[in-house]
C-alpha cells in the first residue's frame, strides 16, 4: 500500500511540474529559423538506426539459438 502511495505521489508531482504551460525561448527560435526540422530529422535517423540495429541483432540471435537447438 505504501509503495502505491509513493508511486502516485511521484506521478502527481511529475504532472504538476510539467504543466507550467510555457515553452522555452530556444524552441521558438529554432522553429522560426526552420532548424527544428533538422533536429527532428536527426532524431528520426538515430531512432530508425537503433530500431534497425535491434532487428538485425534479434535475427542473428535467433539464428544462433536455432543452430544450438539443432545440435542438441
N, C-alpha and C positions, 0 to 999 in steps of 0.2 A: 504494500500500500504506500509506503514511504517513497519507494522508487518511482511510482507513478506520479506522486505529487511533485517530486523534484523535476521529473521529466516535463510535466505540464507547466511548471513554473518557468523552466528554461524556454519552452516553446512560446509561452505568452510573452516573455521578455524579448525574444527574438522578433516577434510580431510587432511589439510596441517600438522597438528600436529601429526597425526598418520602415515604419510608417511615418517617416518625417515629411515626405512629400516634396522635398526639393532635390533637384538634380545638381551634380557638381558642374561648375562652370566649364571644366575641361570637356565634358561630354557635349555641351552646347557648341563649343568652339570647334571640336572635331567634326560634329555634324554639319556645321555651317561651311567648313572648309572641304567637306567631302572625304575627309580622311577616315571617318568612321567605317566606311565601306572597305577600306584597305584592312583595317583592324579585324573586321568581321570576316573578310576573305582569308586572312592569315589564320584566324582561329578555326575556320571551317577546314582549311587544308590540314592543320595539325590534328583536328578531331578525326577527319576521314582517314588520315595516315595511321593514327592509333588504332582505329577500328579495323583497317585493312591488315595491320600487323597482327592483331589479335586473331583475326580469321585465319591467316596463314599459319600462325603458331598453333591454333587449335587443330588444323588439318594435319600438321606434322605430328602433333602429339597423338592424334587418333591413329595415324599410320603406324607409329611406334607401338601403341597399345595393341593394335591388331596383329602386328608382327610378333609381339611377345606372346599373345594368346594362341597364335597358330603354332608356335614352337612347343608349347606345353601340351 
